[in-house]
Amino acid sequence: MDIMDELLIQQYFKLEKKLYKLKYRLENERRVFYQQSMNTHVSYTAQGLVPVGFRPDKEIITLYERIDLIERSIERNSYRLKHFKAYLACLPKTDVRCFKAKYIEDKVVSISEEKCSSLLSEIREIETAICFRERLEPEPEQVTLSGDVLNDVATMAEVFAL
């Protein structure tokens, strides 16, 4: 498993913190917007003294676009967290403790390659599901062929969902 896979797993274990930050950011966007001055003022530019006004027609649209982006991000991350927790609930408690020690507490823990690849496979399934929900093209799977014709045909049939 390479460093990118490790970072992806670590990101999933820190989803609750990310959701908390996104919710705070959503609340903060509204608060900051309504606390700004919406008065017209005079400003000196290259054209001389010109009145500069708050344009609610443009500013409100920008605010709601930012809010929409944050809300969609919250929705996607909530979906990730829900399915990731469901998967972790299926694992033995000792495995979950080992994963948390390694990816949350940054401790040096020995976890079998099989368990890590199983976790990574589940994370990729969740990411693929999110892509389908958002009507995006999922990332192509990396397929390695073993050289055994029957095994390779079965692998290709699985990849192409035949």
C-alpha positions in Angstrom: 0.0 0.0 0.0 1.4 3.4 -1.0 1.3 6.7 0.9 -1.7 7.9 -1.0 -3.7 4.9 0.2 -2.6 5.6 3.7 -3.7 9.2 3.4 -7.1 8.2 2.1 -7.7 5.9 5.0 -6.5 8.5 7.4 -8.9 11.0 5.8 -11.8 8.6 6.4 -10.9 8.2 10.0 -11.0 12.0 10.4 -14.4 12.5 8.7 -16.2 13.5 11.9 -13.8 16.4 12.5 -14.1 17.5 8.9 -17.9 17.5 9.1 -17.7 19.6 12.3 -15.5 22.1 10.5 -17.8 22.2 7.5 -20.8 22.9 9.7 -18.9 25.6 11.5 -17.9 27.1 8.2 -21.5 27.1 6.9 -22.7 28.9 10.0 -19.8 31.3 9.8 -20.5 32.2 6.1 -24.0 33.5 7.0 -22.8 35.3 10.1 -19.9 37.1 8.3 -22.2 38.1 5.4 -24.8 39.7 7.5 -22.3 41.4 9.8 -20.7 43.3 6.9 -21.6 46.9 6.1 -24.2 47.1 3.4 -24.1 50.9 3.1 -23.1 53.0 0.1 -19.8 55.0 0.4 -17.7 57.3 -1.7 -14.3 56.1 -2.9 -11.5 57.9 -4.7 -10.4 56.0 -7.9 -8.6 56.9 -11.2 -11.9 58.3 -12.4 -12.3 60.6 -9.4 -14.8 60.3 -6.6 -17.3 57.6 -7.3 -20.0 56.1 -5.1 -19.4 52.4 -4.3 -22.5 50.5 -3.2 -23.3 47.1 -1.8 -24.9 45.1 -4.6 -27.3 42.8 -2.9 -28.3 41.2 -6.2 -24.7 40.0 -6.8 -23.6 39.4 -3.2 -26.6 37.3 -2.3 -26.1 35.0 -5.3 -22.4 34.6 -4.3 -23.4 33.8 -0.7 -25.9 31.2 -1.7 -23.5 29.6 -4.2 -20.9 29.3 -1.3 -23.6 27.9 1.0 -24.7 25.4 -1.6 -21.1 24.2 -2.1 -20.6 23.7 1.7 -24.0 21.9 2.0 -23.2 19.5 -0.8 -19.8 18.8 0.8 -21.5 18.2 4.2 -24.0 15.8 2.4 -21.2 13.8 0.7 -19.1 13.6 3.8 -22.1 12.5 5.9 -22.7 9.8 3.4 -19.1 8.7 3.6 -19.2 8.7 7.4 -22.4 6.7 7.6 -21.2 3.9 5.3 -17.7 3.9 6.8 -19.1 3.5 10.3 -21.4 0.7 9.1 -18.3 -1.1 7.7 -16.3 -0.5 10.9 -19.2 -2.0 12.9 -18.8 -5.2 10.9 -15.1 -5.5 11.8 -13.8 -7.1 15.0 -13.3 -4.5 17.8 -9.6 -5.3 18.0 -9.1 -4.5 14.3 -11.0 -1.2 14.7 -8.9 -0.2 17.7 -5.7 -1.0 15.7 -6.9 1.1 12.8 -7.8 4.0 15.0 -4.5 3.8 16.8 -2.6 3.9 13.5 -4.7 6.5 11.6 -6.0 8.8 14.3 -3.4 8.6 17.1 -0.5 8.1 14.7 0.9 5.2 16.6 3.1 2.6 15.1 0.8 -0.5 14.8 1.3 -3.6 12.8 -1.8 -4.3 10.7 -1.9 -7.1 8.1 -1.8 -6.1 4.5 -5.0 -8.1 3.9 -7.0 -6.1 6.5 -5.7 -2.8 5.1 -6.5 -3.7 1.5 -10.0 -4.8 2.6 -10.5 -1.4 4.3 -9.2 0.4 1.3 -11.4 -1.6 -1.0 -14.5 -0.6 1.1 -13.4 3.1 0.9 -13.1 2.9 -2.8 -16.6 1.3 -3.0 -17.9 4.3 -1.0 -16.2 6.7 -3.3 -17.6 4.9 -6.4 -21.1 5.1 -4.9 -20.7 8.9 -4.3 -19.6 9.3 -8.0 -22.7 7.5 -9.1 -24.9 9.6 -6.8 -23.3 12.8 -8.2 -23.6 11.4 -11.8 -19.8 11.5 -12.2 -17.6 9.0 -13.9 -15.8 6.9 -11.2 -12.1 6.5 -11.2 -11.1 3.5 -13.4 -10.0 0.4 -11.4 -6.4 -0.8 -11.7 -6.5 -4.4 -12.9 -3.5 -6.7 -12.8 -3.5 -9.9 -14.8 -1.9 -13.0 -13.3 -1.2 -14.9 -16.5 -3.7 -17.6 -15.8 -6.3 -17.3 -18.6 -9.3 -18.6 -16.7 -8.4 -16.4 -13.7 -7.9 -13.4 -15.9 -11.2 -13.9 -17.7 -13.0 -14.1 -14.4 -11.2 -10.9 -13.2 -12.2 -9.0 -16.4 -15.8 -10.2 -16.1 -15.9 -8.9 -12.6 -14.5 -5.5 -13.6 -16.9 -5.1 -16.4 -19.8 -6.5 -14.3 -20.6 -9.2 -16.7 
